[in-house]
Amino acid sequence: MSKPRFQTEWEEMDEEYQQLQETHKVYRQKLEELTSLQTTCSSAISKQKKCLKDLRWSLTKCSKTCDEQELKLIADMKTQINDKENVFFDMEAYLPKKNGLYLNLVLGSVNVTLLSNQAKFAYKDEYEKFKLYMTIILMFGAISLFFLNYRVTDEIFNFLLVWYYCTLTIRESILMSNGSRIYGWWVFHHYVSTFLSGVMLTWPEGPVYQMFRSQFLAFCIYQSFVQYLQYYYQRGCLYRLRALGERNQLDLTVEGFQSWMWRGLTFLLPFLFCGHFWQLYNSLTLFRLGGHEDCKEWQVIMLSLTFFVLFLGNFFTTLQVVNKKIQTNQEKNHKKD
């Protein structure tokens, strides 16, 4: 007598169930092995980094009393130390580590390390798309506010700016924890922008606010337009340089001019400098409005100072990058000659 169909299906399911249990058991064992390897690697890297730090300090100290041959040897060892530190940085990108102060405050001790290249690249691409979509939304949002002069719509727009820059700081911190090299002013820039947007959000309706409103909206439209240009131009540069093996796969587009962008047209520089000086113009306008007889809000002077900080940081950082790249090109040309 043949078995009923449902009994056959049940036996097949039971067999798959037993196999799943075995597979999950192996997975649990491998996971424990992985955790053990992660701990071992992290401890070894920490020990190596401490030894290299001590060695660097010793080399610096003894270089004051060394002859020329020994100085050359010390310089070579320092170069190797830098190379090893870069290797350790790449290794740590694939190991769980403690969050920085900012991520601890926002997320707690949640592990944000993405262990596979596929996960890292997927998160990076999602970050880039988020920036692009929000840039377009903010551009059209600022344009629409020229026709919707209501306090509630202004508040929604300013709240969106605060949320956008806060989100960027969190996402960038996660990317940095996963090996993305985002350093210097362009990281701090988003924290300052978050603060500026927060002050704009708290600025109450009044005659001074209306005097600055149109200028601020025009600046937001221009800034979004420049960021849109930057995204597509920098993305093209990064794609080419990654294909040549000259850039890290986790490098990102940023709101500024980078040395690697020199390979190709530098048409972005005039747009960037125009945006920098517009920030200075905003600062001076607000400073002038701070002396207006109707001005009673603390936000006016605070915004003036914040725009001035943004101008200084953006302008001098861009100048530094351009000057450094020009000097590098001159040195290369001098060696060829």
DANORZI-V313952 format. One record per pair of residues at least 12 apart in sequence whose ideal C-beta (glycine too) atoms are under 10 Angstrom apart, sorted by the first residue. I is the first residue (numbers start at 1). GAP is how many residues later the second one is. Records with the same first field share a line. If there is no record, write none. Layout:
I = GAP + GAP
This chain:
34 = 81
35 = 61
37 = 58
38 = 56 + 57 + 58 + 59 + 75 + 77
39 = 56 + 57
41 = 50 + 51 + 53 + 54
42 = 49 + 50 + 53 + 54 + 55
44 = 44 + 47
45 = 42 + 43 + 44 + 46 + 47 + 50 + 52
46 = 42 + 46
48 = 36 + 37 + 39 + 40 + 43
49 = 35 + 36 + 39 + 40 + 43
51 = 30
52 = 28 + 29 + 30 + 32 + 33 + 36
53 = 28 + 32
55 = 22 + 23 + 26
56 = 18 + 21 + 22 + 25 + 26 + 29
58 = 16
59 = 12 + 14 + 15 + 16 + 18 + 19 + 22
60 = 14 + 18
62 = 12
63 = 12 + 15
86 = 95
89 = 90 + 92
90 = 89 + 158
91 = 88
92 = 21 + 85 + 86 + 87
93 = 20 + 21 + 22 + 24 + 27 + 83 + 84 + 85 + 86 + 87 + 88 + 155 + 157
94 = 19 + 20 + 21 + 22 + 23 + 26 + 84 + 85
95 = 18 + 20
96 = 15 + 16 + 17 + 19 + 81
97 = 14 + 15 + 16 + 80 + 81
98 = 13 + 79
99 = 12 + 13 + 14 + 74 + 75 + 78
100 = 73 + 76 + 77
101 = 72
102 = 67 + 68 + 70 + 71 + 74 + 89
103 = 66 + 67 + 70 + 71 + 73 + 74
106 = 60 + 63 + 64 + 67 + 68
107 = 63 + 66 + 67
111 = 66
112 = 58 + 61 + 62 + 63 + 64 + 65 + 66
113 = 61 + 64 + 65 + 66
114 = 60 + 61 + 63 + 64 + 65
115 = 63
117 = 62 + 132 + 133
119 = 59
120 = 55 + 58 + 59 + 60 + 129 + 130
121 = 128 + 129
123 = 48 + 51 + 52 + 55 + 57 + 127
124 = 47 + 51 + 54 + 56 + 125 + 126 + 127 + 128
126 = 45
127 = 40 + 41 + 44 + 45 + 47 + 48 + 53 + 125 + 126
128 = 103 + 106 + 107 + 110 + 124 + 125
129 = 102
130 = 34 + 37 + 38 + 41
131 = 33 + 36 + 37 + 40 + 96 + 97 + 99 + 100 + 121 + 122 + 123 + 124
132 = 95 + 96 + 99 + 100 + 103 + 121
134 = 26 + 27 + 29 + 30 + 31 + 33 + 34 + 90 + 93
135 = 29 + 88 + 89 + 90 + 91 + 92 + 93 + 95 + 96 + 120
136 = 88 + 91 + 92 + 95
137 = 23 + 27 + 87
138 = 19 + 22 + 23 + 26 + 82 + 83 + 85 + 86 + 89
139 = 81 + 82 + 83 + 84 + 85 + 86 + 88 + 89
140 = 81 + 84
141 = 12 + 15 + 16 + 19 + 20 + 76 + 79 + 80 + 83
142 = 15 + 19 + 74 + 75 + 76 + 77 + 78 + 79 + 80 + 81 + 82
143 = 74 + 75 + 77 + 78 + 81
144 = 13 + 73
145 = 12 + 68 + 69 + 71 + 72 + 75 + 76
146 = 67 + 68 + 71 + 72 + 75
149 = 61 + 64 + 65 + 68
150 = 55
151 = 53 + 54 + 58
154 = 46 + 47 + 49 + 51 + 55 + 59 + 62 + 63
155 = 45 + 46 + 47 + 48 + 50
156 = 45
157 = 40 + 43 + 44 + 59 + 60 + 63
158 = 38 + 39 + 40 + 41 + 42 + 43 + 44 + 45 + 58 + 62
159 = 38 + 39 + 41 + 42
160 = 37 + 41
161 = 32 + 33 + 35 + 36 + 37 + 39 + 40 + 59
162 = 31 + 32 + 33 + 34 + 35 + 36 + 37 + 38 + 39
163 = 31 + 34
164 = 26 + 29 + 30 + 33
165 = 24 + 25 + 26 + 27 + 28 + 29 + 30 + 31 + 32 + 33
166 = 24 + 25 + 27 + 28 + 31 + 32
167 = 23 + 27
168 = 19 + 21 + 22 + 23 + 25 + 26 + 87
169 = 18 + 19 + 20 + 21 + 22 + 24 + 25
170 = 20
171 = 19 + 81
172 = 14 + 15 + 18 + 19 + 80 + 82
173 = 14
175 = 75 + 77
176 = 74
178 = 72
179 = 69 + 70 + 71
180 = 68 + 69 + 70 + 71 + 72
181 = 66 + 67 + 69 + 70 + 71
182 = 68 + 69 + 70 + 72
184 = 70 + 72 + 129 + 133 + 136 + 137
185 = 69 + 70 + 71 + 125 + 127 + 128 + 129 + 131 + 132 + 133 + 135 + 136
186 = 66 + 68 + 69 + 70 + 72 + 127 + 128 + 131
187 = 67
188 = 121 + 125 + 129
189 = 65 + 66 + 67 + 120 + 121 + 124 + 125 + 128
190 = 64 + 65
192 = 114 + 115 + 117 + 118 + 121 + 122
193 = 30 + 62 + 113 + 117
195 = 107 + 108 + 111 + 114
196 = 83 + 86 + 106 + 107 + 109 + 110 + 111 + 113 + 114
197 = 109
198 = 101 + 108
199 = 98 + 99 + 100 + 101 + 103 + 104 + 106 + 107
200 = 12 + 16 + 20 + 99 + 102 + 103 + 106
201 = 98
202 = 95 + 96 + 97 + 100
203 = 13 + 94 + 95 + 96 + 97 + 99 + 100
204 = 92 + 93 + 95
206 = 88 + 89 + 90 + 91 + 94
207 = 82 + 85 + 86 + 87 + 88
208 = 78 + 81 + 82 + 84 + 85 + 86 + 87 + 88 + 89 + 91 + 92
209 = 80 + 85 + 86 + 88 + 90 + 91
211 = 74 + 75 + 77 + 78 + 81 + 83 + 84 + 89
212 = 70 + 73 + 74 + 77 + 88 + 91
215 = 63 + 66 + 67 + 70 + 71
216 = 66 + 69 + 70 + 87 + 91
218 = 60
219 = 56 + 59 + 60 + 62 + 63 + 88
222 = 49 + 52 + 53 + 56
223 = 32 + 52 + 55 + 56
225 = 46 + 50
226 = 29 + 42 + 45 + 46 + 48 + 49 + 52
227 = 26 + 27 + 28 + 44 + 48
229 = 38 + 39 + 42 + 43
230 = 23 + 24 + 25 + 26 + 27 + 28 + 31 + 38 + 41 + 42
231 = 22 + 23 + 24
232 = 21
233 = 20 + 28 + 31 + 32 + 33 + 34 + 35 + 38
234 = 17 + 18 + 19 + 20 + 21 + 22 + 23 + 24 + 26 + 27 + 34
235 = 17 + 18
236 = 25 + 28
237 = 14 + 16 + 21 + 23 + 24 + 25 + 26 + 27 + 28
238 = 13 + 14 + 15 + 20 + 22 + 23
240 = 20 + 23 + 24
241 = 19 + 20 + 22
244 = 19
246 = 14 + 17
247 = 13
255 = 17 + 20 + 59
256 = 12 + 16 + 20 + 57 + 58 + 61 + 62 + 65
257 = 12 + 14 + 15 + 16 + 57 + 60 + 61 + 62 + 63 + 64 + 65 + 68
258 = 59 + 60 + 63 + 67
259 = 61 + 62 + 63 + 65 + 66 + 69
260 = 61 + 65
261 = 60 + 64
262 = 59 + 60 + 63 + 64 + 66 + 67
266 = 56 + 59
268 = 50
269 = 49 + 53
272 = 42 + 43 + 46
273 = 41 + 42 + 45 + 46 + 49
275 = 35 + 36 + 39 + 40 + 43
276 = 34 + 35 + 36 + 37 + 38 + 39 + 40 + 41 + 42 + 43
277 = 34 + 37 + 38
278 = 29 + 33
279 = 27 + 28 + 29 + 30 + 31 + 32 + 33 + 34 + 35 + 36
280 = 27 + 28 + 30 + 31 + 32 + 34 + 35
281 = 26 + 30
282 = 21 + 22 + 24 + 25 + 26 + 28 + 29
283 = 20 + 21 + 22 + 23 + 24 + 25 + 26 + 27 + 28 + 29
284 = 20 + 23 + 24 + 27
285 = 15 + 18 + 19 + 22
286 = 13 + 14 + 15 + 16 + 17 + 18 + 19 + 20 + 21 + 22
287 = 13 + 14 + 16 + 17 + 18 + 20 + 21
288 = 12 + 16
289 = 12 + 14 + 15
290 = 12 + 13 + 14
